[in-house]
Amino acid sequence: MTFVAVEGSDGAALRRRRVAAGCSQREFADSLGITQQRLSEIELGKLTPSELRTRADDQLTRRERSGGVEPARPQTEVLKHPLAVARALRGLSRAELASSVAEKVGGAGNSNKVYRWERRGVVPDEGTQRVLADIFEVPASKRLAMPWPAWLPGTEGVDVEAHWSLHSALAALDSTAGEAMLDRRGFLTLTTTAVADLAALWAVAPYDLFPADAVRDGSADDLVTAFDSRVPGLRAHENQYGGGRSRSLLHAELNTATVLLKQPIGSAARDRLLRAAAELARLAGWASFDAGMLAASERYFVTGLRAAHVAGDRVSGANIVKSMALLYAESGRAQDALVLISAARKVTARAPARLRAMLAVREARCAPHLDRRTSAMLCSAKRPTSWTRPSGRPTGRLRSRTSASVN
């Protein structure tokens, strides 16, 4: 295969078409029968094979047409490591970053090193970290104060210290509706301390901070009712088709709710809309979790929790905390999940029996992720003394199911 030098615009155009077609660099290289490193050089405009043009164009055209039906829908790449996020923020490929590092520390630029940092858990040595901090313009004080890779740009999490006020809830909704859908980070951003702070602040936040609006008319009631009626359908859609196909719909509805909440509506309509927004945020968080976008999932959950709180709905808040706890349990942070569940059980001591049972089951599901001694102590100290149906009659079947496997 003969390669000739070309201008960078050809490679850039090829890269744009590949990304728009939802094709990874490795996948596209395999389909063309070349190495990923060679494709990277082509996209950087360094080289191009004269005979590759037609084949690459044909491959991308077939993807765009998707069998002649419609253009292929781009598959959003999940950035599973903070270094991948930092690269994306600077528009750097692995090969480009490797070359930049090699220029300062010597040696050949090897993109496999960057791959191992991002996918294999390899920690760069001290000298390389200094170079990376210089490339990403991270102050030395921050790099030295935080472990790898927490000091990299793009690892910031949700603000859990904002006041639990209507103003803060609306600000969180506005920010989330505008940015969460674009968050491709596939890792959690809240530290264990931040999760504990969130649980503690939510549990003690008062409800008397939210006076009724001066607007008393019911002109928005029909609008809110129509909006509220769509939530069950969206819930069913997410349940049937999964997060990947439902996430954009849920985000769009949450954005609509946010716009409506900025209008001068009465306090009753506002609270109904806040409860709907809280449920939409919970569903969006669940969908993001399902799609592997864990940072966005955290953001939706925290925003939904704020909306439920200012609406005075402890039950919805506890349901959001329950979903959030599963996110942490499934991500290997069972202790953080138990902190959340403990807070939810404390504030819902007088909630309906069904919710309290669901929280207890969620707590039991977290326990196996802990070591045996901690799990046994937890089950012994916190298991419910009795399970009751709404009528008050005890039921042994629920108790036996809980000791086995409950979804």
C-alpha positions in Angstrom: 0.0 0.0 0.0 1.5 3.3 -1.1 1.2 6.4 1.2 1.5 10.0 0.1 1.5 13.2 2.2 -1.7 15.2 2.1 -3.0 18.3 3.8 -4.6 17.9 7.2 -8.1 18.9 6.0 -8.6 15.5 4.3 -7.9 13.6 7.5 -10.0 15.9 9.6 -12.9 15.4 7.2 -12.5 11.6 7.4 -12.5 11.8 11.2 -15.6 14.0 11.3 -17.5 11.6 9.1 -16.3 8.6 11.2 -17.4 10.2 14.5 -20.8 11.2 13.0 -21.4 7.7 11.8 -20.9 6.4 15.4 -17.8 4.4 14.6 -14.8 4.1 16.9 -11.3 4.5 15.5 -10.4 0.9 16.3 -13.6 -0.5 14.7 -13.2 1.5 11.6 -9.5 0.6 11.3 -10.4 -3.1 11.5 -13.1 -2.8 8.8 -10.5 -1.2 6.5 -7.8 -3.8 7.3 -5.3 -1.4 8.8 -4.0 -0.7 12.2 -5.5 1.8 14.6 -2.2 3.7 14.7 -2.1 4.0 10.9 -5.7 5.3 10.9 -4.8 7.8 13.6 -1.9 9.1 11.4 -4.3 9.4 8.5 -6.8 11.4 10.5 -4.1 13.7 11.8 -3.3 14.5 8.2 0.2 13.1 8.3 -0.3 10.3 5.7 -3.0 8.8 3.6 -3.0 5.8 1.3 -4.1 6.8 -2.2 -6.1 3.5 -2.6 -7.8 3.9 0.8 -9.9 6.9 -0.2 -12.6 5.0 -2.1 -12.8 2.1 0.4 -13.1 4.5 3.4 -15.7 6.6 1.6 -17.8 3.5 0.7 -17.6 2.2 4.3 -18.8 5.6 5.8 -21.5 6.0 3.1 -23.0 2.6 4.0 -23.0 3.5 7.6 -24.6 6.9 6.9 -27.3 5.3 4.8 -27.9 2.5 7.2 -29.0 0.0 4.5 -30.7 2.7 2.5 -33.3 3.4 5.2 -31.8 6.4 7.1 -28.5 7.7 8.3 -26.9 5.7 11.1 -27.5 7.2 14.5 -24.2 8.2 16.2 -23.4 6.0 19.2 -22.3 8.3 22.0 -18.9 7.2 23.4 -18.7 6.9 27.1 -15.6 8.4 28.6 -14.7 5.9 31.3 -11.6 7.5 32.7 -10.8 11.1 33.8 -7.9 11.2 31.4 -10.2 10.4 28.5 -12.3 13.4 29.6 -9.3 15.6 29.9 -8.3 14.6 26.3 -11.8 15.3 25.0 -11.8 18.7 26.5 -8.5 19.5 24.7 -9.4 17.6 21.5 -6.5 15.3 21.9 -6.4 11.7 20.6 -4.4 9.1 22.5 -1.7 9.3 19.8 -1.5 13.1 20.1 -1.3 13.0 23.9 1.4 10.3 23.7 3.4 12.4 21.3 3.1 15.5 23.5 4.3 13.5 26.5 7.2 12.0 24.5 8.4 15.4 23.4 9.0 16.4 27.1 10.1 13.2 28.7 11.9 11.6 25.7 11.3 8.4 23.9 8.8 7.4 21.3 5.2 8.5 21.6 3.2 5.3 22.2 -0.6 5.6 22.3 -0.7 2.1 24.0 0.7 3.8 27.1 -2.2 6.2 27.2 -4.6 3.3 26.6 -3.1 1.4 29.6 -3.5 4.5 31.8 -7.2 4.8 30.8 -8.3 1.2 30.5 -5.8 -1.0 32.5 -5.5 1.0 35.7 -1.8 1.8 35.2 -0.7 4.9 37.1 1.9 7.1 35.3 5.1 7.7 37.2 5.8 11.0 38.9 7.7 12.6 36.1 5.0 11.7 33.6 2.3 13.1 35.9 4.2 16.4 36.0 4.2 16.5 32.2 0.5 15.7 32.0 -0.3 18.4 34.6 1.7 20.9 32.4 -0.2 19.8 29.3 -3.6 20.2 30.9 -2.6 23.3 32.8 -3.2 21.9 36.3 -1.4 23.8 39.1 1.3 21.9 40.9 -0.5 22.5 44.2 -3.6 20.8 43.0 -1.7 17.8 41.5 0.2 17.3 44.8 -2.9 17.6 47.0 -4.9 15.0 45.1 -4.2 11.4 44.0 -4.2 10.3 40.4 -6.4 10.8 38.4 -8.6 13.0 40.7 -6.6 16.2 39.9 -7.3 16.0 36.1 -9.7 18.6 34.6 -13.2 17.4 34.1 -13.5 15.4 37.3 -15.7 17.9 39.1 -18.9 16.6 40.7 -22.3 17.9 41.6 -22.5 20.7 44.2 -24.0 19.0 47.3 -23.5 22.0 49.7 -26.0 24.4 48.1 -28.9 25.4 50.3 -32.1 23.3 50.0 -34.1 26.2 48.8 -36.4 26.8 45.9 -33.9 29.1 44.3 -31.2 26.4 44.5 -33.5 23.7 43.2 -34.5 25.8 40.1 -30.8 26.6 39.5 -30.0 22.9 39.6 -32.8 22.1 37.3 -31.7 24.8 34.9 -28.1 23.6 34.9 -29.0 19.9 34.6 -31.5 20.5 31.8 -28.8 22.4 29.9 -25.7 20.2 30.4 -26.4 16.7 31.8 -27.3 15.2 28.4 -23.8 16.2 27.1 -22.0 14.6 30.1 -20.3 11.5 28.7 -18.3 10.6 31.8 -18.6 7.0 32.7 -17.3 7.3 36.2 -18.7 8.6 39.5 -17.6 12.1 40.6 -18.9 12.4 44.2 -16.5 11.3 46.8 -17.5 9.2 49.8 -17.4 12.4 51.9 -19.6 14.2 49.4 -22.2 11.4 49.5 -22.3 11.4 53.3 -22.7 15.2 53.3 -25.6 14.9 50.7 -27.4 12.3 52.8 -27.0 14.3 56.0 -28.0 17.7 54.6 -31.1 16.2 52.9 -32.2 14.4 56.0 -32.2 17.6 58.2 -33.1 20.3 55.6 -36.2 22.1 56.8 -39.3 22.6 54.7 -40.3 26.1 55.9 -38.0 27.9 53.5 -40.5 27.8 50.6 -43.3 30.4 51.0 -46.3 30.2 48.7 -46.1 32.3 45.6 -48.1 35.5 45.3 -49.8 34.1 42.1 -53.0 32.4 43.2 -54.9 31.8 39.9 -55.2 28.3 38.4 -54.5 29.3 34.8 -51.6 26.8 34.7 -53.5 23.9 36.2 -54.5 22.4 32.9 -51.1 22.8 31.5 -49.5 21.1 34.5 -52.1 18.3 34.4 -51.3 17.6 30.7 -47.6 17.6 31.4 -48.0 15.4 34.5 -50.0 12.9 32.5 -47.1 12.1 30.2 -44.8 10.9 33.0 -46.2 7.4 33.3 -45.8 6.8 29.6 -42.2 7.9 29.7 -41.6 5.6 32.7 -43.1 2.7 30.7 -40.9 3.6 27.7 -37.7 3.6 29.8 -38.7 0.3 31.3 -39.4 -1.3 27.9 -36.7 0.1 25.8 -33.9 0.9 28.2 -31.9 4.0 29.0 -30.1 4.3 25.7 -33.3 5.0 23.8 -35.2 6.8 26.5 -32.6 9.2 27.8 -33.0 12.0 25.3 -36.8 11.9 25.7 -36.6 12.2 29.4 -34.1 15.0 29.2 -36.3 16.9 26.8 -39.3 16.6 29.2 -37.2 17.7 32.1 -36.1 20.7 30.1 -39.8 21.5 29.4 -40.6 21.2 33.1 -37.7 23.6 33.9 -39.0 26.2 31.4 -42.5 26.0 32.9 -41.2 26.4 36.4 -39.7 29.7 35.4 -43.2 31.1 34.6 -45.4 32.9 37.2 -47.6 30.0 38.3 -49.3 29.4 41.6 -47.7 27.5 44.5 -50.0 24.4 44.1 -49.2 24.1 40.4 -45.6 24.7 41.1 -45.4 21.9 43.6 -47.1 19.5 41.2 -44.6 20.4 38.5 -41.7 20.1 40.9 -42.8 16.5 41.8 -43.1 15.7 38.1 -39.6 17.2 37.5 -38.3 15.1 40.4 -39.6 11.9 38.9 -38.3 12.8 35.4 -34.9 13.5 36.9 -35.0 10.1 38.6 -35.9 8.3 35.4 -33.2 10.3 33.5 -30.7 9.3 36.2 -31.8 5.7 35.9 -31.5 5.8 32.0 -28.1 7.4 32.2 -27.0 4.7 34.6 -28.3 2.1 32.2 -26.3 3.8 29.4 -23.1 3.8 31.4 -23.0 7.6 31.9 -22.5 7.5 35.7 -21.6 11.2 36.3 -24.8 12.3 34.5 -26.7 9.8 36.5 -25.4 11.3 39.8 -26.4 14.8 38.5 -29.9 13.8 37.6 -30.5 12.1 40.9 -29.2 15.0 43.0 -31.3 17.5 41.0 -34.4 15.3 41.4 -33.8 15.1 45.1 -33.7 18.9 45.4 -36.9 19.2 43.4 -38.7 16.6 45.5 -37.6 18.3 48.7 -38.8 21.8 47.8 -42.1 20.2 46.7 -42.4 18.8 50.2 -42.4 15.2 48.9 -40.3 13.0 51.2 -41.6 9.8 49.5 -40.4 10.9 46.1 -37.1 12.0 47.6 -36.6 8.6 49.3 -37.4 6.8 46.0 -34.7 8.9 44.3 -32.2 8.1 47.1 -33.1 4.4 46.7 -32.2 4.5 43.0 -29.0 6.5 43.7 -28.0 3.9 46.3 -28.2 1.1 43.7 -26.0 3.2 41.4 -23.3 3.2 44.1 -23.8 -0.4 45.1 -23.4 -1.6 41.5 -20.3 0.6 41.1 -18.5 -1.1 44.0 -19.3 1.5 46.7 -21.7 -0.4 48.9 -20.8 1.6 52.0 -21.9 4.8 50.3 -25.1 3.2 49.2 -25.8 2.2 52.8 -25.2 5.7 54.0 -27.9 6.9 51.6 -30.4 4.2 52.5 -29.8 4.8 56.2 -30.7 8.5 55.7 -33.8 7.6 53.6 -35.0 5.1 56.3 -34.6 7.8 59.0 -36.7 10.4 57.2 -39.4 8.0 56.1 -40.1 6.3 59.5 -43.7 7.3 59.1 -44.0 6.7 55.4 -46.2 4.0 53.8 -45.2 0.4 54.7 -44.5 -0.4 51.1 -41.8 2.3 50.8 -40.2 1.3 54.0 -40.1 -2.3 52.9 -38.5 -1.3 49.6 -35.8 0.6 51.4 -35.1 -2.3 53.6 -34.9 -4.6 50.6 -32.5 -2.2 48.9 -30.4 -2.2 52.1 -30.4 -6.0 52.0 -29.2 -5.9 48.4 -26.3 -3.7 49.4 -25.2 -6.0 52.2 -23.7 -8.7 50.0 -21.2 -6.2 48.6 -19.7 -5.7 52.0 -17.4 -8.1 53.9 -19.2 -10.9 55.7 -18.7 -9.4 59.2 -20.1 -6.0 58.3 -23.0 -7.6 56.4 -23.9 -9.8 59.3 -23.8 -6.9 61.8 -26.0 -4.8 59.4 -28.6 -7.5 58.9 -28.7 -8.2 62.7 -29.0 -4.5 63.7 -31.4 -3.2 61.1 -33.7 -5.9 59.9 -37.4 -5.0 60.4 -39.0 -6.7 63.4 -42.2 -7.4 61.4 -43.5 -7.1 57.9 -47.1 -6.1 57.5 -49.6 -5.7 54.8 -51.5 -2.3 54.6 -54.3 -4.0 56.6 -51.9 -4.7 59.4 -51.8 -8.5 58.9 -48.3 -9.9 59.1 -47.0 -11.9 56.1 -44.3 -14.5 56.2 -44.0 -14.7 52.5 -42.5 -11.3 52.2 -40.0 -12.1 54.9 -38.9 -15.3 53.1 -38.7 -13.5 49.7 -36.5 -10.8 51.3 -34.0 -13.4 52.6 -33.8 -14.9 49.1 -33.7 -12.6 46.1 -35.8 -9.5 45.6 -35.5 -7.2 42.5 
